[in-house]
Amino acid sequence: MHLIYQTHSPFARTVLVFAHEAGLADRLRVQHQETSPTNRNDSVFAVNPLGKVPVLVLPDGEVILDSGAICDHLDTLSTIRLIPEHGGARRVALRLQALAHGSAMPASRCDGRPSDGLNRSATSRSPRE
C-alpha cells in the first residue's frame, strides 16, 4: 500500500501512528509530498481531487481519502482491532476520533480572520473584536 503523506499534516500523522499501532507500518510505502493552499502539488491532485493528504493507494489502484476512512480500512487489515466493529463502543471511538480531528483543524472565523480558538458569546467580546 502506498501512503501519500506530509509531516506537517496532523491527519497524515494520525494515519501513520495508527498503522504502527495496528502492526501494519511495514506494509506501507510512505511517500512524503509537500502540499500547500498556495502551491499546487500535481502529484497529490492526480490521486485526490481535493489536493490534500493523507491518501492511501491500495495495490489494485483504489484510492482511499480522509484519515478516518484510511484508519478504518487499516483496522480491517489488522489482527489488532483498534476501532470496535459496532455498537456503543464503536460510536465512542468514532466520536473521540472526530473530536481529535476537530481539534487538529485550524480555527477560522466567518469573516475570514484567524480565530484565537476561544468560544465567546456575543456579550463577552474582547475589545479588539
Buried (B, 14 or more C-beta within 10 A) or exposed (E): BBBBBBEEBEBBBBBBEBBEBBBBBEBBEBBEBEBEEEEEBEBBEEBBEEBBBBBBBEEEEEBBBBBBEBBBBBBEEBEEEBBBEEEEEEEEBBEEBEEBBEEEEEEEEEEEEEEEEEEEEEEEEEEEE
